[in-house]
Amino acid sequence: MSDYSKLPAAATLAVRPFTARAPEEKVQHFQQLLALSPIGPAVFENTHNGRAYGITRDWLQDAKEAWLRDFDWRRCEARINSFPNFQATVEDTDGNTLDVHFMGLFSERADAIPIAFLHGWPSSCVSFMDILDLLREKYAARDLPYHVIVPSLPGYAYSSGPPMDKEFGLVQAAGAVDSLMIGLGFKDGYLVQGGDLGSFLSRILALTSDSCKGMHVNMMTIPGGEEPGDELEKAALEKAKEAVDTGMAFALEQGTRPATIGLTLSASPLALLSWIGEKMLAWTDQDPPLEKILETATLYWMTDTISRSFWHNRAMAGDGEEPKMARLSVVTSMSMIKLPFVHKPTGYSLFAHEIVPVPRSWAAKTCNLVFFKHHEAGGHFAASQKSHSHDRMIADNIQAMEQPLALLEDVESFAKVAWGRTWHWDSEDANQIAFHENGTGKLICRTELNVWIAAEFDWQPHGQQVFSRMVDTAKHDSSPVNLQAKVDMTLTQRRIPKIGNADMSKYNINESLLVQAAFEPKTYTMTLEKGTFLSPCDAQFPEYLTEHTPRFQLRLTFDTSPYPPRCEWQNPQEGPDAIKFWEWKQFCGRNHV
C-alpha cells in the first residue's frame, strides 16, 4: 500500500500527525439534543412555493429523521482519517499564530507539483475528499504527479480560530496558507485551487505571494465597470442580480450581526442544519446527497466552528480602512468591484449552475487566463457533488452529478499549462506564439497596431524531439540551417486579452468587420524552420536590403494563410486590399543578434 504521508525533505515546519475524533460525550449530547429539538410549526412560507422562501418543513422533518436513524458520525471520521492528517503552527501576515489542520497526499516524485485546494463556506476540507479518493485510485505515491494539500481554513473544522482580540480577514487567512505551503517545503513554487471563499484566497495568493505561481478557480467575479456585451454576459449579470435580491441575506446577517447568528446556530443542531442545508440545496443543479449535507452540518457541530466561520463576511461589512482585497466575500462577487489583474497563469472551470456563471469573456479581463472549460452540469459545490454509498438514506440521490472527476481533470490540465513546459516561438516581437506542453497555445500575428490573428489554438507536432530542439534553441545557437518541424494547428478561440508582453486591448483586432465564419475553428498544417530568414516583406525587395535589415532565426509557413479571407469580411471592399493579408503565409520571429 502506498504511503502518502511522507513530507518533502525541504519541509521546515514542525508538522504533527492528527486524528479526527470527537469526544464520545459530545456525540451523545448531540444525539440527545437533536432528538429533543422540535420542528417549527407549518406556515405558508415553509409549505408552499417550493424553496422560494428557504427550505421546506417536510425536508427538515425528513432530514432530522435520517440524521437520527441512519447517520453515523464515526463513519465520517473514519473516512477523514483514511487520509494523512496533520496540524502545523503557522503565522499569518499580522503575526498571529494559528494551528492549521490539513489533509495531504504527498508524492515520492522529486518533480511533483504542489497544489493547495482551498474550500469555501459552508464547505470545509472534507469537500475535497472525493478528489483525494480519485487521486489515490489513479496514482500510487511513487507516481503521484502532485503534492496535494487540503487545509482547513482558519476558524474551520480542526484549525484554530481567528484571534480573539482583533479583526481577521482574507489577507491574513491567505498569509496563513502561504506560510503553511512554504513551511512544507514549497517556497520555490506551488499552485492553488479554490471555489467560493477559496477562490478569493487563491486570487490574493496569486497577487501577493512570490511562491504562488498560479491559480485555478471554479468561481469568478464580475469585473467592475463592465457593461454586458453579449447574451452570456447579460445572463450572468441577471443571475447576479437575482442572487443578490433573493439569496444573499445570509451573507449580510453573517457580516453585520455575526455574534447573533453565531450564537443562534450554535444552540440547535436543527437551526444549524437549516442554515447550511438551504445553501447546499440552492447552489447546485441537483440536490446533493443528504449524507453530504448532514456530514457538513455535523462537522460544524462537533468542532464548534460555525460562529468562527463568518470572518470573511465580517471583513466585508466592516468600516475599516483595509484594502478592498481584504473585504471580498460572496456578496462582493455580485457587486462588481474592480479587482487587481492577476498576471500569473489562471485556470477557470465554469460549472453552468454556479451562483453567478461569469462567462469566459469577463473572466479573462481579470486574469491571465491560460485554461478554461465550460461544464453543462454542476454547480457551486463541484468538488463534492458525489456520493460513494447507496444506503437507504441517499437512495433518492444516487443520480446526483459527479463533478469531482471533471474538476480534477481540469486542475490537472491547468497544472500542465501553468507548471508545464512552454515553448515560445517568439515572446517579444510582433508575431508571438506560445506552445504549451499540453497541446494548447496562443498566437498573435500583427503589423503595426492592427492584429489580424489573436487566438488560442490546439496543436500537435509531427515529431516532438525535432520541434523541441528548434523552439528551445537560444538566440546565439548555431544549429543547422533549415531544420524543419511540422505542426498541425487548430485555431479554437479568438479575442484573447494578453499574450507574452502584448496587451491586446491596445490593438485593433477588427472583429467588428468580420462575419461569424471568421470565428469558427480553423485547422492548418504549418512548417517551422530554423535558420536565417528575411521577413516576407523585405524578401520582396532585395534591392533595398542592407546589413541593417533584420534577419530572423525562425520562420513559420502555413499551408494556407491564417488571416481572414475576403469572404469572411462583412464588406470585402473594406478589407486591406493594398496589403492582401489573406495571401500571407510566412511569419518570422526571434531576431538574430
C-alpha positions as CSV (number, residue, x, y, z in Angstrom):
1,M,0.0,0.0,0.0
2,S,1.3,3.5,-0.9
3,D,2.4,5.8,1.9
4,Y,1.2,9.3,1.0
5,S,2.2,10.8,4.4
6,K,5.9,11.4,3.9
7,L,6.6,15.1,3.8
8,P,9.1,16.6,1.4
9,A,12.7,16.8,2.6
10,A,12.6,20.6,2.3
11,A,9.8,20.9,4.9
12,T,10.8,23.2,7.8
13,L,7.5,23.2,9.8
14,A,7.1,21.0,12.9
15,V,4.2,19.0,11.5
16,R,2.2,16.9,13.9
17,P,0.1,13.9,12.9
18,F,-3.6,14.4,13.6
19,T,-6.6,12.1,14.2
20,A,-10.2,13.4,13.9
21,R,-12.3,12.1,16.8
22,A,-15.0,13.9,18.7
23,P,-15.3,13.1,22.4
24,E,-18.0,10.4,23.0
25,E,-19.9,12.6,25.3
26,K,-20.0,15.3,22.6
27,V,-21.6,12.7,20.2
28,Q,-24.1,11.5,22.8
29,H,-25.1,15.0,23.7
30,F,-25.6,15.9,20.0
31,Q,-27.9,12.9,19.5
32,Q,-29.9,13.8,22.6
33,L,-30.2,17.4,21.7
34,L,-31.2,16.5,18.1
35,A,-33.9,14.1,19.3
36,L,-35.4,16.7,21.6
37,S,-35.3,19.5,19.0
38,P,-38.8,20.4,17.7
39,I,-39.7,21.1,14.1
40,G,-41.3,24.5,13.8
41,P,-45.0,24.9,13.0
42,A,-46.3,24.7,9.5
43,V,-46.8,28.1,7.9
44,F,-47.4,29.3,4.3
45,E,-43.7,30.0,3.7
46,N,-42.4,26.6,4.6
47,T,-45.1,24.6,2.9
48,H,-45.7,26.4,-0.4
49,N,-43.8,27.6,-3.5
50,G,-41.0,25.1,-3.4
51,R,-37.9,26.6,-1.8
52,A,-38.5,30.2,-2.8
53,Y,-38.7,31.1,0.9
54,G,-36.0,28.7,2.1
55,I,-36.1,25.0,3.0
56,T,-39.4,23.3,3.5
57,R,-40.7,21.9,6.7
58,D,-41.1,18.5,5.1
59,W,-37.4,18.5,4.0
60,L,-36.3,19.4,7.5
61,Q,-38.5,16.7,9.1
62,D,-37.1,14.0,6.8
63,A,-33.6,15.2,7.3
64,K,-34.0,15.1,11.1
65,E,-35.3,11.5,10.9
66,A,-32.4,10.5,8.7
67,W,-29.9,12.2,10.9
68,L,-31.1,10.3,13.9
69,R,-31.8,7.0,12.2
70,D,-29.1,6.5,9.6
71,F,-26.2,9.0,10.0
72,D,-23.0,7.7,11.6
73,W,-20.5,10.4,12.6
74,R,-17.9,7.8,13.4
75,R,-18.1,6.5,9.9
76,C,-17.4,10.1,8.6
77,E,-14.5,10.4,11.0
78,A,-13.1,7.1,9.7
79,R,-13.2,8.4,6.2
80,I,-11.4,11.6,7.2
81,N,-8.8,9.6,9.0
82,S,-8.3,7.4,5.9
83,F,-6.2,10.2,4.5
84,P,-3.0,11.5,6.1
85,N,-4.0,14.3,8.5
86,F,-1.7,16.9,10.1
87,Q,-1.5,20.1,12.2
88,A,1.1,22.7,12.0
89,T,1.6,26.1,13.7
90,V,2.0,29.0,11.3
91,E,1.8,32.8,11.3
92,D,-0.4,35.0,9.2
93,T,0.5,38.4,7.7
94,D,-0.2,40.1,11.0
95,G,2.0,37.8,13.1
96,N,-1.0,35.9,14.5
97,T,-0.1,32.3,15.5
98,L,-2.6,29.7,14.1
99,D,-2.7,26.0,14.3
100,V,-3.7,24.9,10.9
101,H,-5.1,21.4,10.2
102,F,-4.6,19.9,6.7
103,M,-5.1,16.7,4.9
104,G,-2.4,15.8,2.3
105,L,-1.3,13.3,-0.3
106,F,2.5,13.7,-0.6
107,S,4.2,12.3,-3.7
108,E,7.5,10.4,-3.8
109,R,8.4,12.1,-7.0
110,A,11.0,14.8,-7.0
111,D,9.2,16.8,-9.7
112,A,5.7,16.7,-8.1
113,I,3.7,19.9,-8.4
114,P,2.5,21.3,-5.0
115,I,-1.2,22.2,-5.2
116,A,-3.3,23.6,-2.3
117,F,-7.1,23.1,-2.5
118,L,-8.9,25.8,-0.6
119,H,-12.6,25.3,0.4
120,G,-15.3,27.9,0.8
121,W,-18.3,28.5,3.0
122,P,-20.3,26.5,4.2
123,S,-17.9,23.8,2.9
124,S,-14.8,22.5,4.7
125,C,-11.8,20.4,4.0
126,V,-14.0,17.3,3.7
127,S,-15.5,18.7,0.5
128,F,-12.3,17.6,-1.3
129,M,-12.2,14.0,0.0
130,D,-13.8,12.8,-3.3
131,I,-10.9,14.3,-5.2
132,L,-8.4,12.8,-2.8
133,D,-10.1,9.4,-3.4
134,L,-9.8,9.8,-7.1
135,L,-6.2,10.7,-6.9
136,R,-5.5,7.6,-4.7
137,E,-7.3,5.4,-7.1
138,K,-5.4,6.8,-10.1
139,Y,-1.8,7.2,-8.7
140,A,0.4,5.3,-6.2
141,A,2.6,7.6,-4.1
142,R,5.6,6.9,-6.3
143,D,3.7,8.0,-9.4
144,L,1.5,10.9,-8.0
145,P,2.4,14.0,-10.1
146,Y,1.3,16.3,-7.2
147,H,1.7,17.1,-3.6
148,V,-1.9,17.8,-2.7
149,I,-2.6,19.9,0.4
150,V,-6.1,20.4,1.7
151,P,-6.1,22.8,4.7
152,S,-9.0,23.6,7.0
153,L,-9.0,27.4,6.7
154,P,-8.6,29.3,10.0
155,G,-11.7,29.0,12.1
156,Y,-12.9,25.9,10.2
157,A,-13.1,22.3,11.3
158,Y,-9.8,21.3,13.1
159,S,-7.9,24.5,12.6
160,S,-7.7,27.1,15.4
161,G,-9.9,30.2,15.2
162,P,-9.0,33.7,14.3
163,P,-7.6,35.9,17.1
164,M,-10.0,36.9,19.9
165,D,-8.7,40.4,20.3
166,K,-8.8,41.9,16.7
167,E,-10.3,41.6,13.3
168,F,-9.2,38.9,10.8
169,G,-9.8,38.8,7.1
170,L,-8.8,37.3,3.8
171,V,-5.3,38.8,3.6
172,Q,-4.5,37.3,7.0
173,A,-6.0,33.9,6.0
174,A,-4.1,33.9,2.7
175,G,-0.9,34.6,4.6
176,A,-1.5,31.6,6.9
177,V,-2.0,29.4,3.8
178,D,1.2,30.8,2.2
179,S,3.2,30.2,5.5
180,L,1.9,26.6,5.5
181,M,2.9,25.9,1.9
182,I,6.3,27.5,2.3
183,G,6.9,25.6,5.6
184,L,6.0,22.3,3.8
185,G,9.0,23.0,1.5
186,F,7.3,24.7,-1.4
187,K,8.9,28.1,-1.3
188,D,10.1,27.7,-4.9
189,G,6.5,27.4,-6.1
190,Y,3.1,26.0,-5.7
191,L,-0.4,26.3,-7.3
192,V,-3.7,27.0,-5.6
193,Q,-7.3,25.9,-6.4
194,G,-10.4,27.3,-4.9
195,G,-14.1,27.9,-5.1
196,D,-16.3,30.3,-3.2
197,L,-14.1,31.8,-0.4
198,G,-11.2,29.7,-1.6
199,S,-11.4,31.4,-5.0
200,F,-10.8,34.8,-3.3
201,L,-8.0,33.4,-1.2
202,S,-6.5,32.0,-4.4
203,R,-6.6,35.4,-6.0
204,I,-4.9,37.1,-3.1
205,L,-2.2,34.4,-3.0
206,A,-1.6,34.8,-6.8
207,L,-1.3,38.6,-6.3
208,T,0.8,38.7,-3.2
209,S,2.9,35.6,-2.8
210,D,6.1,35.1,-4.8
211,S,5.8,31.3,-4.1
212,C,2.3,31.0,-5.6
213,K,2.8,30.5,-9.3
214,G,-0.8,30.3,-10.5
215,M,-4.4,29.7,-9.5
216,H,-7.3,27.6,-10.7
217,V,-10.8,28.6,-9.6
218,N,-14.3,27.4,-10.2
219,M,-15.9,30.7,-9.1
220,M,-15.1,34.1,-10.7
221,T,-16.2,37.7,-10.1
222,I,-17.8,40.1,-12.5
223,P,-15.2,42.8,-13.4
224,G,-16.2,46.3,-12.2
225,G,-17.3,48.9,-14.7
226,E,-18.2,46.5,-17.5
227,E,-21.5,46.6,-19.4
228,P,-22.7,43.3,-20.8
229,G,-21.8,42.9,-24.4
230,D,-23.3,39.6,-25.4
231,E,-26.0,37.2,-24.3
232,L,-23.7,35.3,-21.9
233,E,-22.7,38.4,-20.1
234,K,-26.3,39.7,-19.9
235,A,-27.4,36.3,-18.5
236,A,-24.6,36.4,-15.9
237,L,-25.5,39.9,-14.8
238,E,-29.2,39.0,-14.5
239,K,-28.3,35.9,-12.4
240,A,-26.1,38.0,-10.2
241,K,-28.9,40.5,-9.6
242,E,-31.3,37.6,-8.8
243,A,-28.8,36.1,-6.4
244,V,-28.4,39.5,-4.6
245,D,-32.1,40.1,-4.5
246,T,-33.2,36.7,-3.2
247,G,-30.2,34.7,-1.9
248,M,-27.7,36.9,-0.1
249,A,-29.4,37.8,3.1
250,F,-27.3,35.1,4.9
251,A,-24.1,37.0,4.0
252,L,-25.5,40.3,5.2
253,E,-26.5,38.7,8.5
254,Q,-23.2,37.0,8.9
255,G,-21.3,40.1,8.0
256,T,-23.3,42.6,10.1
257,R,-24.6,40.5,13.0
258,P,-22.2,37.6,13.2
259,A,-22.4,37.4,17.0
260,T,-26.2,36.9,16.9
261,I,-26.4,34.4,14.2
262,G,-23.3,32.5,15.5
263,L,-24.9,32.1,19.0
264,T,-28.2,31.1,17.5
265,L,-26.8,28.4,15.2
266,S,-24.5,27.0,18.0
267,A,-27.5,26.4,20.2
268,S,-29.5,24.0,18.0
269,P,-28.4,21.2,15.5
270,L,-31.7,21.8,13.5
271,A,-31.0,25.5,13.3
272,L,-27.5,24.8,12.0
273,L,-28.8,22.2,9.5
274,S,-31.5,24.6,8.2
275,W,-28.9,27.4,7.7
276,I,-26.3,25.3,6.0
277,G,-28.7,22.9,4.2
278,E,-30.6,25.7,2.5
279,K,-27.4,26.9,0.7
280,M,-26.2,23.4,-0.2
281,L,-29.6,22.7,-1.8
282,A,-29.9,26.1,-3.6
283,W,-26.4,26.3,-5.1
284,T,-26.4,23.1,-7.1
285,D,-28.2,21.9,-10.2
286,Q,-29.4,18.7,-8.5
287,D,-29.9,18.1,-4.8
288,P,-26.7,16.7,-3.3
289,P,-27.0,13.5,-1.3
290,L,-28.5,14.2,2.1
291,E,-25.5,12.4,3.6
292,K,-23.2,15.2,2.3
293,I,-25.4,17.9,3.9
294,L,-25.5,16.1,7.2
295,E,-21.8,15.4,7.1
296,T,-21.1,19.2,6.7
297,A,-23.5,20.3,9.4
298,T,-22.2,17.6,11.9
299,L,-18.6,18.7,11.3
300,Y,-19.5,22.2,12.3
301,W,-21.3,21.0,15.3
302,M,-18.7,18.6,16.6
303,T,-15.9,21.2,16.2
304,D,-18.0,24.2,17.5
305,T,-16.9,26.2,14.5
306,I,-20.0,27.8,12.8
307,S,-19.6,31.1,14.7
308,R,-15.9,31.1,13.8
309,S,-16.6,30.8,10.1
310,F,-18.0,34.3,9.4
311,W,-14.8,36.3,9.4
312,H,-14.8,36.8,5.6
313,N,-18.3,38.3,5.7
314,R,-17.4,40.4,8.7
315,A,-14.4,41.9,6.9
316,M,-16.7,42.8,4.0
317,A,-19.2,44.6,6.2
318,G,-16.8,46.5,8.4
319,D,-15.8,50.2,8.3
320,G,-12.1,49.8,8.5
321,E,-9.5,51.0,6.0
322,E,-8.4,47.6,4.9
323,P,-7.6,47.1,1.2
324,K,-10.5,46.1,-0.9
325,M,-8.9,42.7,-1.4
326,A,-9.4,42.0,2.3
327,R,-13.1,42.9,2.1
328,L,-14.1,40.4,-0.6
329,S,-17.0,38.0,0.1
330,V,-19.7,36.2,-1.7
331,V,-21.7,39.4,-1.8
332,T,-18.9,41.5,-3.3
333,S,-18.6,39.0,-6.1
334,M,-22.0,40.3,-7.2
335,S,-21.1,43.9,-6.6
336,M,-18.7,44.2,-9.5
337,I,-15.7,45.5,-7.6
338,K,-12.8,46.2,-9.9
339,L,-10.1,43.7,-8.9
340,P,-6.4,43.8,-9.5
341,F,-5.4,41.9,-12.6
342,V,-3.7,38.5,-11.9
343,H,-0.8,38.2,-14.2
344,K,0.1,34.7,-13.1
345,P,-1.3,31.8,-15.1
346,T,-5.0,31.3,-14.2
347,G,-7.4,28.4,-14.9
348,Y,-11.2,28.7,-14.7
349,S,-13.7,25.9,-14.7
350,L,-17.2,27.2,-15.2
351,F,-20.0,24.9,-14.0
352,A,-23.3,26.0,-15.5
353,H,-25.2,26.2,-12.3
354,E,-22.7,28.3,-10.4
355,I,-24.3,31.1,-8.3
356,V,-23.1,33.6,-10.9
357,P,-21.8,31.8,-14.1
358,V,-19.3,34.5,-15.1
359,P,-18.6,33.9,-18.8
360,R,-15.1,33.5,-20.2
361,S,-15.0,36.9,-21.7
362,W,-15.4,38.7,-18.4
363,A,-13.1,36.2,-16.5
364,A,-10.3,37.0,-19.0
365,K,-10.5,40.7,-18.1
366,T,-9.4,40.0,-14.5
367,C,-6.6,37.5,-15.0
368,N,-4.1,35.8,-17.4
369,L,-6.5,33.1,-18.4
370,V,-4.5,30.1,-19.8
371,F,-7.1,27.4,-19.2
372,F,-10.9,27.5,-19.5
373,K,-13.5,24.8,-19.6
374,H,-17.3,25.1,-19.5
375,H,-19.3,22.3,-18.0
376,E,-23.0,22.0,-18.7
377,A,-23.7,20.2,-15.4
378,G,-22.6,21.0,-11.9
379,G,-22.9,24.0,-9.6
380,H,-21.3,25.7,-6.7
381,F,-20.0,22.6,-4.9
382,A,-18.2,21.0,-7.8
383,A,-15.6,19.3,-5.7
384,S,-18.1,17.2,-3.7
385,Q,-21.3,16.6,-5.7
386,K,-20.8,12.9,-5.4
387,S,-21.6,10.1,-3.0
388,H,-19.8,6.8,-2.5
389,S,-22.6,4.9,-0.7
390,H,-26.0,3.8,-1.7
391,D,-27.8,3.1,1.5
392,R,-31.4,4.0,2.1
393,M,-30.6,7.4,3.4
394,I,-29.4,8.6,0.0
395,A,-31.4,6.2,-2.2
396,D,-33.2,9.1,-3.8
397,N,-30.0,10.9,-4.6
398,I,-27.9,8.3,-6.5
399,Q,-28.3,10.4,-9.7
400,A,-26.5,13.3,-8.1
401,M,-24.0,14.8,-10.5
402,E,-20.5,13.5,-10.1
403,Q,-18.4,16.6,-10.8
404,P,-15.2,15.9,-8.7
405,L,-13.8,14.0,-11.6
406,A,-14.4,16.8,-14.0
407,L,-12.9,19.4,-11.6
408,L,-9.8,17.2,-11.0
409,E,-9.3,16.7,-14.8
410,D,-9.5,20.5,-15.2
411,V,-7.0,21.1,-12.5
412,E,-4.6,18.5,-13.9
413,S,-4.9,20.1,-17.4
414,F,-4.3,23.6,-15.9
415,A,-1.3,22.4,-14.0
416,K,0.3,21.2,-17.2
417,V,0.0,24.6,-18.6
418,A,0.9,26.7,-15.6
419,W,3.7,24.4,-14.4
420,G,4.5,22.5,-17.5
421,R,6.9,23.4,-20.2
422,T,6.1,26.2,-22.7
423,W,7.9,26.7,-25.9
424,H,8.0,30.3,-27.1
425,W,8.4,30.8,-30.8
426,D,8.8,34.5,-30.2
427,S,7.9,36.2,-26.9
428,E,8.9,39.7,-27.6
429,D,8.4,40.8,-31.2
430,A,5.4,41.5,-33.3
431,N,4.4,37.9,-34.0
432,Q,4.2,35.8,-30.9
433,I,3.3,32.1,-30.4
434,A,3.4,30.1,-27.2
435,F,3.2,26.3,-27.5
436,H,2.1,24.7,-24.2
437,E,3.2,21.2,-23.4
438,N,-0.4,20.0,-23.0
439,G,-1.2,20.8,-26.7
440,T,-2.7,24.2,-26.3
441,G,-1.2,27.6,-27.2
442,K,-1.7,31.2,-28.0
443,L,-1.0,33.1,-31.2
444,I,-0.6,36.7,-32.3
445,C,0.3,37.8,-35.8
446,R,0.1,41.6,-36.3
447,T,1.5,44.5,-38.2
448,E,1.7,48.0,-36.7
449,L,-1.4,48.4,-34.5
450,N,-3.6,46.0,-36.4
451,V,-3.9,42.5,-35.1
452,W,-5.3,40.1,-37.7
453,I,-4.9,37.0,-35.6
454,A,-5.2,36.9,-31.8
455,A,-6.3,33.4,-31.0
456,E,-5.9,30.3,-28.8
457,F,-5.2,27.1,-30.6
458,D,-4.7,23.3,-30.2
459,W,-1.6,21.8,-31.7
460,Q,0.1,18.5,-32.4
461,P,3.7,18.3,-33.6
462,H,4.9,15.9,-36.2
463,G,7.9,14.7,-34.2
464,Q,8.2,16.2,-30.7
465,Q,12.0,15.9,-30.5
466,V,12.8,17.9,-33.5
467,F,10.2,20.6,-32.6
468,S,11.7,20.9,-29.1
469,R,15.2,21.3,-30.5
470,M,14.1,24.2,-32.6
471,V,12.0,26.3,-30.3
472,D,14.3,25.7,-27.3
473,T,17.3,27.0,-29.2
474,A,19.0,30.1,-27.8
475,K,19.4,33.1,-30.0
476,H,23.2,32.7,-30.2
477,D,23.0,29.0,-31.1
478,S,24.3,28.0,-34.5
479,S,22.2,24.9,-35.2
480,P,21.9,23.6,-38.8
481,V,20.1,25.9,-41.2
482,N,16.6,24.8,-42.3
483,L,16.0,22.3,-39.6
484,Q,12.3,21.8,-40.0
485,A,9.3,20.6,-37.9
486,K,5.7,20.4,-38.9
487,V,2.8,21.3,-36.6
488,D,-1.0,20.8,-37.0
489,M,-2.7,23.9,-35.5
490,T,-6.4,24.5,-35.0
491,L,-7.4,28.0,-34.1
492,T,-10.1,27.5,-31.4
493,Q,-10.8,30.8,-29.7
494,R,-10.3,34.4,-30.9
495,R,-10.3,37.6,-28.9
496,I,-7.6,36.9,-26.3
497,P,-6.7,39.7,-24.0
498,K,-3.0,39.1,-23.5
499,I,-0.1,37.1,-24.7
500,G,3.6,37.4,-23.7
501,N,4.3,41.2,-23.4
502,A,1.4,42.2,-25.6
503,D,-1.7,43.8,-24.0
504,M,-4.3,43.1,-26.7
505,S,-6.6,45.9,-25.5
506,K,-4.1,48.3,-27.2
507,Y,-4.6,46.8,-30.6
508,N,-7.4,46.7,-33.2
509,I,-8.4,43.1,-33.9
510,N,-11.0,44.3,-36.5
511,E,-13.5,41.8,-35.2
512,S,-16.5,44.1,-35.9
513,L,-15.7,43.9,-39.6
514,L,-15.7,40.1,-39.8
515,V,-18.6,37.6,-40.3
516,Q,-19.2,34.7,-37.9
517,A,-17.3,32.3,-40.1
518,A,-14.1,34.0,-39.2
519,F,-14.5,32.9,-35.6
520,E,-15.1,29.2,-36.3
521,P,-12.2,26.8,-35.6
522,K,-9.7,26.6,-38.4
523,T,-7.1,23.9,-38.9
524,Y,-3.7,24.4,-40.6
525,T,-0.5,22.5,-41.1
526,M,2.5,24.7,-40.7
527,T,6.2,24.2,-41.0
528,L,8.6,25.7,-38.5
529,E,12.1,26.3,-39.9
530,K,15.3,27.3,-38.1
531,G,18.0,29.1,-40.0
532,T,18.5,32.7,-41.2
533,F,15.5,34.4,-42.8
534,L,14.2,37.8,-44.0
535,S,10.7,38.9,-43.3
536,P,8.3,38.2,-46.3
537,C,8.1,42.0,-46.8
538,D,11.8,42.5,-47.0
539,A,12.3,39.5,-49.2
540,Q,10.1,41.1,-51.9
541,F,12.5,44.0,-52.3
542,P,16.1,42.6,-52.4
543,E,17.4,45.8,-53.9
544,Y,16.7,47.6,-50.6
545,L,18.5,45.1,-48.3
546,T,21.4,46.3,-46.2
547,E,23.5,44.9,-43.4
548,H,21.0,46.5,-41.0
549,T,18.0,44.7,-42.4
550,P,16.6,42.4,-39.7
551,R,17.4,38.7,-40.0
552,F,15.3,36.2,-38.1
553,Q,16.2,32.8,-36.7
554,L,12.7,31.2,-37.0
555,R,10.1,31.1,-39.8
556,L,6.6,29.8,-39.8
557,T,5.0,28.8,-43.1
558,F,1.3,28.0,-43.1
559,D,-0.3,25.7,-45.8
560,T,-2.9,28.4,-46.3
561,S,-2.9,31.9,-44.8
562,P,-4.4,32.1,-41.3
563,Y,-5.7,35.6,-41.9
564,P,-9.4,36.0,-42.6
565,P,-10.0,35.7,-46.4
566,R,-12.2,38.2,-48.2
567,C,-15.3,36.0,-47.9
568,E,-15.1,36.4,-44.1
569,W,-15.4,40.2,-44.2
570,Q,-18.8,41.8,-43.9
571,N,-17.8,44.3,-46.6
572,P,-15.0,42.9,-48.7
573,Q,-14.3,46.4,-50.0
574,E,-13.2,47.4,-46.5
575,G,-10.6,44.7,-46.4
576,P,-6.9,45.6,-46.6
577,D,-6.6,45.3,-50.4
578,A,-3.3,47.1,-50.6
579,I,-1.7,44.6,-48.2
580,K,-3.7,41.5,-49.1
581,F,-3.2,39.9,-45.7
582,W,-5.1,36.8,-46.8
583,E,-2.2,35.9,-49.0
584,W,0.4,36.0,-46.2
585,K,1.6,32.5,-45.2
586,Q,5.0,33.2,-43.7
587,F,5.9,34.9,-40.5
588,C,9.4,35.4,-39.0
589,G,10.4,35.7,-35.4
590,R,13.3,35.7,-32.9
591,N,15.7,38.3,-34.2
592,H,19.4,37.3,-34.8
593,V,21.7,39.4,-32.6
